[in-house]
Amino acid sequence: MPTTDAVTKDRAGRSTVRSLLRLWPYVRPVRVRLSGAALVAVVASCTGLVFPLVLKWMVDGPVAGHDPAGVWLGALYLLLLGLAEAGLFGLRRWLVARPLAGVEAAMRADLYRHLQRLPVAFHDRWASGQLLSRGTTDLMLLRMFLAFPLTFLLVNSVTILMGVAIMLAQEWTLGLVLLAPAVPVMIVCWLFERRYSEVARRSQDQVGDLTTVVEESVLGIRIIKGFGRHRSQARAFRELSGKLRGTELVKARLLASIWAVIVTLPELAIGAALVLGTVQVADGHLSAGTLVAFLSTALALRWPVDSIGFLLAMSQEAGTATERYFEVMDAAPEEPTGSGDPAEVSAGGRFRSSAVRGAALFGTGAAPAARLPAAGTAGGLQFHSVQFRYPDAPADATPVLERIDLHIRPGESMALVGATGIGKTTLTALVPRLHEVTSGRITLDGEDITQMSRDTLRELVAVAFEEPTLFSATVGENVLMGAEDTAGEPELDRALAVAQADFAHALPQGTATQVGEQGLSLSGGQRQRLALARAVVGRPRFLVLDDPLSALDVHTEAAVEAALRRVLAETTALIVAHRPSTVLLADRVALLSGGRIAAVGTHHELLRTNAEYAHLMSGAEEDDR
């Protein structure tokens, strides 16, 4: 995520107006209704300027002529004008409410879709709280800006110009007195705009940091309670909350400063105009009605002038919110995946996704209909001189993986073994293109995976991760993410049987039981078995398993392995393994060492010929005991 300093330097070349103009594609579909609302608001505001003219007529006419009927007629005019003004402002609010809710919903949907298309490397860099705050707080600020400041910056500007014109027409000398504060007010607004924009950005970033802490504390509540770290977490929260409080106080001081200037200078000008006008009335150079109308117009302009401060503040916050939104939207996504958008989630059923959607979003599914034709000896899964370095690593950093050459023949299963942290998980992530190879290539049945659309690739490759992720859905919906839309109970039951996850049928509502956020209502072994079931439910052509049995006890592991052997006989599989029992599932074993494939052979061959492999397996056997 960009640092605060980097953001400040980047913002130096941009204006708030230029940032807000990027909202035009979203506003354009509702521009007619918003323009109509602005026009209605201008008419309503200008209606308020007719009040002083009616008062002038009443003072110089019926009041001076002692005509009670004229006074009552004037009162009726004022009542009708008031009702018209209130009705017009109500109409404006009705006109903007529905379209702006639609704009906010469209922006949120686009953000969500874009997040699904962004590469894993992006999500590794960005805190989830920062992304969450952009999809909630920032979009709320933008909706408020479109609903109020955007309209009233125009409305109040027109109102002020019309009011000044009326005052100059009534008495130009008094009008010039009221215009005297205009220049200092504009200078203060310019200084305020520059300073407040920086503070508003810092505040919104701190809201994102605070959201991240809250989210992590909720998800990690078992760790916090288990280690008695609630005090340290509360202390960290207080520190971030204190920083945010300090930033908000700076914002408040800035608002107070500009408000003091904007309110005080015009009030002094009105006072000076009142004294000068009273003198002119006493001298007979000005009628009492004109003075009343003049002062009434000046007082009617107090709200448009006084509102400048917080309208500018809201505009600055909207500008920084727009920047934060488009920081994510401007991030380069994975390449287009054809007509079937993997990120689409239907409103009617969040988890009733096809194999394409489930695989692309979660890397967990496969659809047999999209299998590539079987090839000869060049088929299967093959790594050709593959090198990988993380995108944010220095250019001269040692690659995590270097010159990986490995061939898993069609229908063969291969175990990948190596020391902790050597890059086994990274290697498996390259197959479904969760990460992109730095150089070299990977082929499936002879076809380069970079030449396939991601839809096709992830239809072919199913993945089960060591750390299983379950969603706030039913057991059945979680498992069937990895299958076609037409998959039903038979496919679900088969996958649960393979993964030895029949416990799902004994849950309170069976496979319709909600597993809760992150699946924390289940044990680690249960979550892992459901993730394995999700990987095999679609009968994938290629299967990548990242230590899928690590959370199972030895008896359950043995039962899963027995069922899994039947699945592996029908697919080409790469299995990250740490236990000898898992290694024995595979036809051959590849040893990853120093970022390279150091040896390939059967389990027994490597035990006899490779000391490093024998050491790893002997340590694993000790751990099992």
VOGU-3710 file (C-alpha; in Angstrom, 3 decimals, decimal comma):
1> mpttdavtkd> 0,000/0,000/0,000  1,317/3,520/-0,776  2,965/5,296/2,137  1,665/8,603/3,456  4,739/10,451/2,142  4,357/8,917/-1,296  0,698/9,868/-1,357  1,506/13,468/-0,340  4,094/13,799/-3,111  1,766/12,224/-5,641
11> ragrstvrsl> -1,076/14,572/-4,667  1,097/17,628/-5,218  0,475/17,475/-8,948  -3,253/16,877/-8,689  -6,188/19,069/-7,800  -9,388/18,132/-6,064  -11,385/19,112/-9,142  -9,299/16,849/-11,368  -9,821/13,971/-8,959  -13,567/14,520/-8,721
21> lrlwpyvrpv> -13,902/14,643/-12,517  -13,066/10,948/-12,528  -16,534/10,334/-11,093  -18,124/11,471/-14,370  -18,556/7,960/-15,892  -20,670/7,023/-12,874  -22,584/10,312/-12,780  -23,240/10,496/-16,522  -26,180/8,030/-16,554  -28,034/10,156/-13,976
31> rvrlsgaalv> -26,838/13,566/-15,189  -30,299/14,663/-16,372  -31,901/14,031/-13,001  -29,017/15,634/-11,100  -29,087/18,658/-13,406  -32,812/18,937/-12,862  -32,298/18,786/-9,108  -29,643/21,513/-9,304  -31,948/23,717/-11,366  -34,774/23,216/-8,872
41> avvasctglv> -32,392/24,107/-6,019  -31,286/27,287/-7,833  -34,906/28,344/-8,342  -35,686/27,568/-4,686  -32,687/29,572/-3,487  -33,490/32,508/-5,738  -37,069/32,378/-4,483  -35,653/33,243/-1,071  -34,219/36,456/-2,557  -37,712/37,636/-3,434
51> fplvlkwmvd> -38,548/37,940/0,282  -36,541/41,189/0,709  -38,265/42,733/-2,322  -41,677/41,930/-0,825  -40,529/43,445/2,485  -39,412/46,618/0,682  -42,821/46,933/-0,930  -44,551/46,365/2,403  -42,429/48,905/4,341  -42,506/51,644/1,724
61> gpvaghdpag> -46,146/50,935/0,806  -48,751/49,509/3,214  -46,700/50,111/6,380  -45,845/53,703/5,489  -49,411/54,300/4,259  -50,987/52,620/7,307  -52,807/50,104/5,090  -53,598/46,914/7,112  -55,065/45,161/4,073  -51,812/45,688/2,191
71> vwlgalylll> -49,854/44,299/5,133  -51,992/41,146/5,185  -51,568/40,803/1,413  -47,804/41,090/1,824  -47,909/38,458/4,552  -49,809/36,151/2,178  -47,132/36,686/-0,482  -44,418/35,779/2,049  -46,306/32,644/3,104  -46,713/31,481/-0,500
81> lglaeaglfg> -43,056/32,156/-1,231  -42,056/30,161/1,863  -44,214/27,214/0,851  -42,826/27,334/-2,698  -39,244/27,414/-1,423  -39,822/24,456/0,933  -41,578/22,457/-1,785  -38,775/23,049/-4,286  -36,084/21,950/-1,829  -38,131/18,841/-1,026
91> lrrwlvarpl> -38,407/18,105/-4,760  -34,629/18,460/-5,103  -34,018/15,878/-2,393  -36,479/13,462/-4,008  -34,795/13,885/-7,393  -31,289/13,010/-6,097  -32,027/10,244/-3,576  -32,604/7,266/-5,902  -29,972/8,019/-8,595  -27,231/8,698/-6,058
101> agveaamrad> -27,976/5,468/-4,226  -27,576/3,800/-7,620  -24,256/5,556/-8,235  -22,925/4,379/-4,871  -24,118/0,823/-5,527  -22,525/0,801/-9,002  -19,189/2,043/-7,665  -19,227/-0,528/-4,866  -20,048/-3,324/-7,309  -17,250/-2,228/-9,654
111> lyrhlqrlpv> -14,807/-2,118/-6,755  -15,795/-5,623/-5,664  -15,503/-7,020/-9,191  -12,148/-5,342/-9,669  -10,829/-6,752/-6,389  -11,643/-10,246/-7,659  -9,630/-9,611/-10,823  -6,563/-8,218/-9,087  -3,611/-10,582/-8,703  -2,736/-12,248/-5,439
121> afhdrwasgq> 0,362/-10,037/-5,190  -1,892/-6,986/-4,844  -3,844/-8,536/-1,954  -0,578/-9,544/-0,299  0,446/-5,871/-0,161  -2,843/-4,264/0,881  -4,438/-4,486/4,299  -8,006/-5,734/4,159  -9,177/-2,863/6,375  -7,904/-0,328/3,842
131> llsrgttdlm> -9,889/-2,020/1,088  -12,948/-2,281/3,321  -12,846/1,425/4,213  -12,699/2,314/0,522  -15,812/0,281/-0,161  -17,764/1,729/2,760  -16,627/5,028/4,322  -15,144/6,522/1,154  -18,148/5,687/-0,999  -20,454/7,158/1,641
141> llrmflafpl> -18,436/10,402/1,480  -18,751/10,439/-2,307  -22,523/9,939/-2,159  -22,803/12,789/0,352  -20,703/15,017/-1,904  -22,856/14,291/-4,956  -26,017/14,829/-2,936  -25,080/18,103/-1,225  -21,786/19,977/-1,859  -21,766/19,348/-5,630
151> tfllvnsvti> -25,215/20,941/-5,953  -24,908/23,659/-3,363  -21,510/24,934/-4,449  -23,318/25,839/-7,670  -26,573/26,918/-5,991  -24,853/29,095/-3,410  -22,591/30,673/-6,024  -25,615/31,642/-8,140  -27,461/32,843/-5,039  -24,537/35,036/-3,959
161> lmgvaimlaq> -24,180/36,562/-7,438  -27,920/37,240/-7,663  -28,001/38,685/-4,138  -25,014/40,955/-4,784  -26,634/42,173/-8,006  -29,868/42,959/-6,134  -27,979/44,841/-3,398  -25,910/46,834/-5,880  -29,083/47,725/-7,757  -30,724/48,924/-4,531
171> ewtlglvlla> -27,764/50,939/-3,212  -24,350/50,484/-4,794  -22,401/52,191/-1,990  -23,723/49,762/0,603  -23,132/46,899/-1,840  -19,447/47,800/-2,135  -19,172/47,788/1,674  -20,498/44,211/1,750  -18,137/43,148/-1,057  -15,057/44,358/0,831
181> pavpvmivcw> -14,405/40,974/2,590  -14,568/39,016/-0,707  -10,815/39,074/-1,447  -9,575/38,038/2,028  -12,249/35,299/2,157  -11,060/33,880/-1,192  -7,420/33,876/0,002  -8,392/32,045/3,190  -10,382/29,487/1,166  -7,381/28,838/-1,090
191> lferryseva> -5,078/28,272/1,884  -7,699/26,098/3,571  -8,138/23,930/0,473  -4,444/23,037/0,331  -4,075/22,251/4,031  -7,382/20,491/4,601  -6,868/18,155/1,664  -3,714/16,700/3,243  -5,335/16,284/6,651  -8,464/14,705/5,170
201> rrsqdqvgdl> -6,343/12,153/3,318  -4,416/11,291/6,465  -7,661/10,872/8,397  -9,175/8,506/5,830  -6,010/6,400/5,709  -6,056/6,170/9,506  -9,675/5,020/9,393  -8,497/2,206/7,106  -5,723/1,256/9,547  -8,171/1,254/12,445
211> ttvveesvlg> -10,593/-0,903/10,465  -7,783/-3,389/9,817  -6,996/-3,664/13,531  -10,661/-4,230/14,420  -11,085/-6,842/11,691  -7,939/-8,731/12,686  -8,925/-8,624/16,356  -12,340/-10,114/15,606  -10,968/-12,836/13,317  -8,114/-13,587/15,707
221> iriikgfgrh> -10,139/-13,446/18,913  -9,176/-17,036/19,828  -5,472/-16,183/19,628  -5,946/-12,982/21,614  -7,860/-14,742/24,372  -5,665/-17,833/24,275  -2,498/-15,822/24,898  -4,102/-13,201/27,118  -3,151/-10,418/24,703  -6,339/-8,392/25,022
231> rsqarafrel> -4,522/-5,601/26,853  -1,824/-5,215/24,194  -4,466/-5,300/21,451  -6,522/-2,699/23,291  -3,361/-0,601/23,658  -2,655/-0,826/19,925  -6,246/0,136/19,210  -6,040/3,114/21,575  -2,842/4,315/19,903  -4,374/4,227/16,428
241> sgklrgtelv> -7,604/5,693/17,752  -5,592/8,456/19,422  -3,833/9,268/16,152  -7,170/9,431/14,366  -8,565/11,617/17,138  -5,604/13,994/16,798  -6,103/14,202/13,037  -9,809/14,870/13,476  -8,974/17,653/15,940  -6,646/19,204/13,349
251> karllasiwa> -9,529/19,054/10,874  -11,791/20,676/13,445  -9,262/23,487/14,068  -8,955/24,124/10,344  -12,733/24,236/9,988  -12,995/26,542/12,997  -10,395/28,867/11,484  -12,056/29,210/8,114  -15,492/29,412/9,722  -14,292/32,246/11,968
261> vivtlpelai> -13,017/34,207/8,976  -16,009/33,485/6,745  -18,518/34,381/9,467  -16,720/37,321/11,101  -15,733/39,381/8,059  -19,201/39,365/6,437  -20,808/40,122/9,817  -18,518/43,149/10,218  -19,424/44,244/6,709  -23,151/43,893/7,457
271> gaalvlgtvq> -22,682/45,938/10,638  -20,856/48,656/8,714  -23,559/48,661/6,030  -26,266/48,919/8,703  -24,616/51,996/10,266  -24,010/53,641/6,899  -27,540/52,814/5,701  -29,130/54,177/8,871  -27,255/57,436/8,370  -28,463/57,627/4,763
281> vadghlsagt> -32,081/56,994/5,854  -31,767/59,739/8,465  -30,388/62,079/5,802  -33,273/61,204/3,483  -30,961/59,728/0,823  -32,392/56,215/1,295  -35,887/54,917/2,016  -36,518/52,742/5,054  -37,930/50,008/2,803  -34,765/49,954/0,681
291> lvaflstala> -32,611/49,631/3,809  -34,822/46,800/5,119  -34,663/45,041/1,749  -30,905/45,552/1,547  -30,264/44,138/5,002  -32,732/41,301/4,453  -30,870/40,351/1,256  -27,567/40,488/3,110  -28,943/38,254/5,849  -30,364/35,873/3,220
301> lrwpvdsigf> -26,838/35,524/1,854  -25,398/34,569/5,249  -26,153/30,867/4,776  -24,627/30,656/1,257  -21,508/32,479/2,498  -21,230/30,680/5,852  -21,620/27,280/4,160  -18,532/27,803/2,019  -16,296/26,394/4,749  -17,937/23,030/5,278
311> llamsqeagt> -18,851/22,675/1,582  -15,159/23,025/0,760  -14,308/20,595/3,563  -16,757/18,000/2,253  -15,416/18,521/-1,262  -11,856/17,946/-0,089  -12,877/14,770/1,715  -14,699/13,625/-1,410  -11,597/14,394/-3,471  -9,372/12,272/-1,246
321> ateryfevmd> -12,033/9,540/-1,167  -12,030/9,559/-4,983  -8,248/9,251/-5,004  -8,362/6,338/-2,583  -11,075/4,608/-4,617  -9,186/4,922/-7,886  -5,910/3,852/-6,292  -7,501/0,418/-6,201  -9,376/0,709/-9,493  -6,174/1,795/-11,293
331> aapeeptgsg> -4,268/-1,289/-10,132  -3,597/-3,558/-13,093  -5,899/-6,603/-13,036  -5,205/-10,047/-14,365  -5,745/-10,156/-18,096  -9,320/-10,397/-19,408  -10,853/-13,840/-19,198  -13,314/-13,759/-22,050  -17,082/-13,426/-21,858  -17,492/-15,377/-18,637
341> dpaevsaggr> -16,533/-12,914/-15,935  -15,241/-14,892/-12,944  -15,916/-12,080/-10,580  -19,626/-11,882/-11,229  -21,715/-12,997/-8,278  -25,430/-13,100/-8,895  -27,696/-11,176/-6,553  -30,020/-14,148/-6,403  -27,416/-16,557/-5,061  -24,042/-15,431/-3,836
351> frssavrgaa> -22,624/-18,924/-3,683  -24,457/-20,565/-6,598  -21,429/-20,022/-8,842  -20,305/-22,040/-11,814  -17,052/-23,949/-11,893  -15,492/-21,084/-13,777  -16,511/-18,570/-11,134  -15,612/-20,737/-8,204  -12,237/-21,677/-9,639  -11,303/-18,182/-10,685
361> lfgtgaapaa> -12,340/-16,616/-7,411  -11,054/-19,232/-5,040  -8,814/-21,563/-7,057  -10,784/-24,551/-5,848  -12,856/-25,960/-8,662  -12,758/-27,688/-11,982  -15,223/-28,666/-14,665  -14,634/-31,820/-16,673  -16,340/-30,371/-19,733  -13,389/-28,062/-20,355
371> rlpaagtagg> -10,638/-30,680/-20,196  -7,926/-30,510/-22,776  -7,529/-33,496/-25,066  -5,138/-36,074/-23,740  -1,682/-35,914/-25,237  1,193/-38,332/-25,456  4,378/-38,256/-23,468  4,507/-34,455/-23,812  1,259/-34,195/-21,877  0,652/-33,778/-18,186
381> lqfhsvqfry> 2,008/-30,935/-16,086  5,468/-29,689/-17,002  7,751/-26,928/-15,676  10,283/-25,620/-18,210  13,219/-23,710/-16,615  10,799/-21,821/-14,371  12,112/-18,947/-12,301  10,104/-16,911/-9,815  10,818/-13,750/-7,850  8,100/-11,876/-5,967
391> pdapadatpv> 7,033/-8,707/-7,836  7,997/-6,344/-5,011  11,402/-7,973/-4,453  14,531/-6,048/-5,528  15,723/-6,843/-9,042  19,017/-8,220/-7,722  17,352/-10,422/-5,076  17,879/-14,167/-5,267  14,861/-15,807/-6,932  12,642/-17,938/-4,698
401> leridlhirp> 12,593/-20,576/-7,444  15,289/-20,948/-10,078  15,476/-23,162/-13,161  12,689/-25,512/-12,103  12,443/-28,408/-14,570  9,828/-30,974/-13,667  7,499/-33,258/-15,620  4,434/-34,898/-14,096  3,156/-37,360/-16,668  -0,573/-37,693/-17,499
411> gesmalvgat> -2,350/-39,643/-14,778  0,699/-39,518/-12,514  0,798/-38,057/-9,020  3,986/-36,454/-7,754  4,820/-35,464/-4,200  6,780/-32,240/-3,671  9,041/-32,411/-0,625  11,388/-29,844/0,871  12,361/-27,981/4,008  9,965/-25,445/5,510
421> gigkttltal> 10,059/-22,101/3,705  11,885/-23,470/0,656  9,119/-22,422/-1,788  6,841/-25,456/-2,167  3,602/-23,479/-1,744  4,906/-20,787/-4,069  5,619/-23,423/-6,724  2,099/-24,833/-6,495  0,618/-21,310/-6,722  2,235/-20,890/-10,134
431> vprlhevtsg> 0,106/-23,635/-11,695  -3,300/-21,842/-11,398  -1,445/-18,543/-11,989  -2,052/-17,109/-8,566  1,459/-15,812/-9,169  3,107/-15,304/-12,554  6,436/-16,929/-13,395  9,336/-14,498/-13,725  10,793/-16,528/-16,582  10,343/-19,948/-18,130
441> ritldgedit> 6,957/-21,531/-18,728  4,488/-24,094/-17,412  2,481/-26,328/-19,735  -0,628/-28,453/-19,311  -0,760/-31,235/-21,880  1,754/-29,304/-23,928  -0,094/-25,965/-23,904  1,516/-22,942/-22,213  -0,735/-21,826/-19,368  -0,079/-18,164/-20,232
451> qmsrdtlrel> -1,732/-18,786/-23,607  -4,943/-19,952/-21,930  -7,584/-17,689/-20,504  -7,666/-17,842/-16,743  -11,167/-19,272/-16,974  -9,965/-22,247/-18,986  -6,898/-22,774/-16,822  -8,855/-22,754/-13,580  -11,459/-25,059/-15,029  -8,637/-27,541/-15,530
461> vavafeeptl> -6,761/-27,078/-12,255  -8,255/-27,534/-8,794  -6,369/-26,464/-5,685  -6,679/-27,352/-2,003  -4,618/-25,135/0,282  -3,003/-26,059/3,566  -4,911/-23,226/5,255  -8,498/-23,903/4,139  -10,821/-20,979/3,609  -14,543/-21,450/4,119
471> fsatvgenvl> -17,211/-18,824/3,595  -20,323/-17,746/5,472  -22,483/-20,234/3,604  -23,729/-23,781/4,010  -21,460/-26,806/3,924  -22,949/-27,844/0,599  -22,469/-24,420/-0,976  -18,847/-24,304/0,165  -18,068/-27,699/-1,345  -20,016/-27,197/-4,583
481> mgaedtagep> -18,034/-24,036/-5,347  -15,694/-26,451/-7,080  -18,356/-27,967/-9,369  -20,625/-27,017/-12,212  -24,012/-25,384/-11,617  -25,668/-28,687/-12,457  -23,839/-30,549/-9,679  -26,083/-31,738/-6,877  -26,381/-34,142/-3,993  -24,672/-37,144/-5,712
491> eldralavaq> -21,541/-35,126/-6,494  -21,584/-33,561/-3,036  -21,919/-36,910/-1,284  -19,114/-38,422/-3,379  -16,741/-35,535/-2,586  -17,546/-35,680/1,131  -16,902/-39,426/1,097  -13,527/-39,001/-0,614  -12,488/-36,365/1,932  -13,873/-38,419/4,833
501> adfahalpqg> -16,102/-35,451/5,612  -19,264/-37,439/6,299  -19,463/-35,552/9,599  -21,309/-32,899/7,544  -24,403/-35,107/7,425  -24,490/-35,214/11,230  -24,539/-31,423/11,611  -27,816/-29,868/12,854  -29,113/-29,146/9,331  -26,858/-31,588/7,545
511> tatqvgeqgl> -25,075/-30,140/4,498  -27,433/-27,142/4,719  -25,784/-26,073/7,989  -24,209/-22,622/7,951  -20,515/-22,935/8,820  -20,093/-19,305/9,917  -17,400/-16,779/9,107  -14,077/-18,426/8,179  -15,642/-21,756/9,131  -14,494/-21,215/12,718
521> slsggqrqrl> -17,450/-23,176/14,024  -15,660/-26,281/12,693  -12,383/-27,830/13,777  -9,217/-27,391/11,731  -9,400/-30,954/10,470  -13,048/-30,562/9,466  -12,292/-27,375/7,542  -9,396/-29,065/5,783  -11,536/-32,031/4,765  -14,233/-29,740/3,353
531> alaravvgrp> -11,575/-27,855/1,382  -10,321/-31,179/0,002  -13,896/-32,153/-0,914  -14,249/-28,825/-2,734  -11,123/-29,571/-4,745  -12,197/-33,036/-5,889  -15,935/-32,495/-6,374  -15,524/-31,355/-9,985  -13,346/-34,344/-11,023  -10,502/-32,061/-12,163
541> rflvlddpls> -7,976/-33,058/-14,801  -5,147/-31,504/-12,778  -5,077/-31,420/-9,001  -2,737/-29,359/-6,814  -2,816/-30,218/-3,109  -0,792/-28,167/-0,633  -0,248/-30,504/2,329  -3,995/-31,260/2,422  -3,893/-33,680/5,352  -1,744/-31,757/7,834
551> aldvhteaav> -4,584/-31,170/10,319  -5,864/-34,764/10,390  -5,231/-37,417/12,993  -3,485/-40,564/11,798  -6,671/-42,659/11,610  -8,636/-40,078/9,631  -5,565/-39,458/7,472  -5,371/-43,140/6,599  -9,043/-43,226/5,630  -8,707/-40,070/3,497
561> eaalrrvlae> -5,616/-41,456/1,779  -7,398/-44,677/0,921  -10,256/-42,767/-0,736  -7,931/-40,209/-2,296  -5,953/-42,904/-4,116  -9,002/-43,593/-6,269  -9,253/-39,902/-7,160  -5,537/-39,624/-7,946  -5,824/-42,540/-10,354  -8,082/-40,371/-12,527
571> ttalivahrp> -6,090/-37,132/-12,497  -2,620/-35,601/-12,783  -1,616/-34,368/-9,343  1,078/-32,344/-7,608  1,008/-32,849/-3,838  3,018/-30,874/-1,306  3,881/-33,403/1,380  5,645/-33,411/4,731  4,702/-36,851/6,061  5,892/-40,159/4,635
581> stvlladrva> 2,281/-41,370/4,622  1,322/-38,521/2,281  4,392/-39,076/0,120  3,349/-42,712/-0,374  0,191/-41,471/-2,118  2,343/-40,332/-5,038  3,920/-42,329/-7,851  7,116/-40,276/-7,671  8,701/-37,664/-5,430  10,480/-34,388/-6,293
591> llsggriaav> 12,860/-32,839/-3,754  12,942/-29,027/-3,754  16,188/-27,634/-2,352  17,866/-24,263/-2,771  15,100/-23,099/-5,059  15,682/-25,979/-7,508  14,533/-29,538/-8,051  17,435/-31,435/-6,522  16,197/-34,983/-7,139  13,278/-36,937/-8,595
601> gthhellrtn> 12,448/-40,570/-7,963  10,296/-42,913/-5,950  10,146/-42,618/-2,207  12,318/-45,689/-1,651  14,853/-44,660/-4,310  15,363/-41,235/-2,730  15,656/-42,734/0,731  18,583/-44,841/-0,526  20,283/-42,240/-2,740  19,616/-38,784/-1,287
611> aeyahlmsga> 20,787/-37,869/2,206  18,772/-34,638/2,409  15,554/-36,453/1,526  16,310/-39,224/3,998  16,922/-36,603/6,689  13,611/-34,848/5,943  11,663/-38,088/6,034  13,343/-39,337/9,179  12,420/-36,069/10,916  8,851/-36,423/9,678
621> eeddr> 8,652/-39,969/11,050  9,873/-38,728/14,435  7,221/-35,980/14,370  4,505/-38,537/13,577  5,541/-40,635/16,535
//
